[in-house]
Structure formats: C-alpha cells, structure tokens
C-alpha cells in the first residue's frame, strides 16, 4: 500500500461502506505484527473508549447506521455549520446525508398532523360561533 494515500481514501478505494464512528477508529489505529490494533495516541484511545461505552448500551445487532451516527455525535459533539467530520475539507452535510435529513421527513409528517388537528379545531370553533350567533 502506498504510504502517501490517507487511510480514509484507502478505505474508500476498497469500496468499504464505513460510518464515521468506524472510520474514526480505523484511521486512529494501526495493525501490529500479531494482528491486534494499536492506538496512535492516548487522546484517540479515550475517544474510542467513550464510543465503546456508548455502543455497549445497545445490542450489536440493533446498532443501525443512525444509532452509530448518534453515538459519534454524542461523543464528538455536533459538526460545525456546513462541515462534516471525517470527510475532509469541502464536503458538506448535504453531500453526505442527502438534501433533506431523516429528521425533516419526520417533521413533515408531524407538521401535517398538526395542520389537520388545527383545521378540525377551527371547524369546531366556527360551528360554535355560528350557533352562538343564531341564539342572539
């Protein structure tokens, strides 16, 4: 393997699908002669330990991509506006996560439910108001 290619680019070239949590671990460790993983520095070790503690909260087979992303954000903190950690410079959130995030789809459903609820409430108030006018 060429030493001039960054580790995350090697992963991409191999076609491995990688979430940010896994990418952080792979790019902060190196293989030793006995195929163990050795840390490059203590700070990375502390972060990886925090990842592992969070991951232990849920069974491995239940850890989907969203959960792993949540763990990454919980430990590393939110990304700076318009940036995405682990993807290098120039990469935007919309390039990684798509134009609309998963949460916006949930928000659209919630908004539609609220609109329907208020339409019903308005109709009830109109009927009540018309009834009051008839009594006057």
C-alpha positions as CSV (number, residue, x, y, z in Angstrom):
1,X,0.0,0.0,0.0
2,X,1.2,3.5,-0.9
3,X,2.1,5.5,2.3
4,X,1.1,8.8,0.6
5,X,-2.6,7.9,0.4
6,X,-4.6,8.9,3.6
7,X,-6.2,6.0,5.4
8,X,-9.8,7.2,4.7
9,X,-9.0,7.3,1.0
10,X,-7.7,3.7,1.1
11,X,-11.0,2.6,2.8
12,X,-13.0,4.4,0.0
13,X,-10.9,2.8,-2.7
14,X,-11.5,-0.6,-1.3
15,X,-15.3,0.1,-1.5
16,X,-15.9,-0.5,2.2
17,X,-19.1,1.1,3.4
18,X,-18.0,3.0,6.5
19,X,-19.8,5.1,9.1
20,X,-18.0,8.0,10.8
21,X,-17.5,6.0,14.0
22,X,-15.8,3.1,12.3
23,X,-13.8,5.5,10.1
24,X,-12.5,7.3,13.2
25,X,-11.4,4.0,14.8
26,X,-9.8,2.7,11.6
27,X,-7.9,5.9,11.0
28,X,-6.7,6.2,14.6
29,X,-5.3,2.7,15.0
30,X,-2.7,0.6,13.2
31,X,-2.3,-3.2,13.0
32,X,0.6,-4.7,14.9
33,X,2.5,-7.9,13.9
34,X,0.1,-10.1,15.8
35,X,-2.9,-8.5,14.1
36,X,-4.0,-6.6,17.2
37,X,-5.0,-2.9,16.8
38,X,-2.6,-0.4,18.4
39,X,-3.6,3.3,19.0
40,X,-1.6,6.1,17.6
41,X,-2.2,8.3,20.7
42,X,-3.8,8.4,24.1
43,X,-6.4,11.1,23.1
44,X,-7.8,8.8,20.4
45,X,-7.9,5.9,22.9
46,X,-10.0,8.0,25.2
47,X,-12.5,8.8,22.5
48,X,-12.6,5.2,21.3
49,X,-13.3,4.1,24.9
50,X,-16.2,6.5,25.0
51,X,-17.5,5.1,21.7
52,X,-17.3,1.6,23.1
53,X,-19.1,2.6,26.3
54,X,-22.0,4.1,24.3
55,X,-22.2,1.1,22.0
56,X,-22.5,-1.2,25.0
57,X,-25.8,0.4,25.8
58,X,-27.5,-1.4,22.9
59,X,-27.1,-4.9,21.5
60,X,-24.8,-5.1,18.5
61,X,-27.4,-6.5,16.1
62,X,-29.7,-3.5,17.0
63,X,-27.0,-0.9,16.2
64,X,-28.1,0.6,12.9
65,X,-26.3,3.4,11.0
66,X,-28.5,6.0,12.7
67,X,-27.6,4.8,16.1
68,X,-23.9,4.7,15.3
69,X,-24.1,8.2,13.9
70,X,-25.9,9.3,17.2
71,X,-23.0,7.8,19.2
72,X,-20.4,9.6,17.1
73,X,-22.2,12.9,17.6
74,X,-22.7,12.3,21.3
75,X,-19.0,11.7,21.9
76,X,-17.5,14.2,19.3
77,X,-20.2,16.9,19.6
78,X,-22.1,18.4,16.7
79,X,-20.3,19.3,13.5
80,X,-19.5,22.9,12.8
81,X,-22.1,24.5,10.5
82,X,-21.6,23.3,6.9
83,X,-18.9,20.8,7.8
84,X,-18.8,17.0,8.3
85,X,-16.0,15.5,10.4
86,X,-14.1,12.6,8.9
87,X,-14.7,13.5,5.3
88,X,-12.1,16.1,4.7
89,X,-12.4,19.7,3.5
90,X,-15.0,20.8,1.1
91,X,-17.5,18.1,1.9
92,X,-20.9,19.4,3.0
93,X,-23.6,17.7,5.1
94,X,-26.0,17.5,2.1
95,X,-23.3,15.6,0.1
96,X,-23.0,13.0,3.0
97,X,-26.5,12.9,4.4
98,X,-28.6,14.0,1.4
99,X,-30.6,17.1,0.7
100,X,-33.1,16.5,3.4
101,X,-32.2,14.8,6.6
102,X,-34.2,11.9,8.1
103,X,-35.5,14.2,10.8
104,X,-37.0,16.6,8.3
105,X,-39.2,13.8,6.9
106,X,-40.4,13.1,10.5
107,X,-41.0,16.9,10.9
108,X,-43.1,17.0,7.7
109,X,-45.3,14.2,9.0
110,X,-45.7,15.9,12.4
111,X,-46.5,19.2,10.7
112,X,-49.2,17.6,8.6
113,X,-50.7,16.1,11.7
114,X,-50.7,19.4,13.4
115,X,-52.3,21.1,10.4
116,X,-55.1,18.6,10.4
117,X,-55.6,19.0,14.2
118,X,-55.9,22.8,13.9
119,X,-58.2,22.5,10.8
120,X,-60.6,20.4,12.9
121,X,-60.3,22.8,15.8
122,X,-61.1,25.8,13.6
123,X,-64.1,24.0,12.1
124,X,-65.4,23.3,15.6
125,X,-65.0,26.9,16.7
126,X,-66.8,28.1,13.5
127,X,-69.7,25.8,14.3
128,X,-69.8,27.0,17.9
129,X,-69.6,30.7,16.8
130,X,-72.4,30.2,14.2
131,X,-74.5,28.6,16.9
132,X,-74.0,31.5,19.3
133,X,-74.9,34.0,16.5
134,X,-78.2,32.2,15.9
135,X,-79.1,32.4,19.6
136,X,-78.5,36.2,19.6
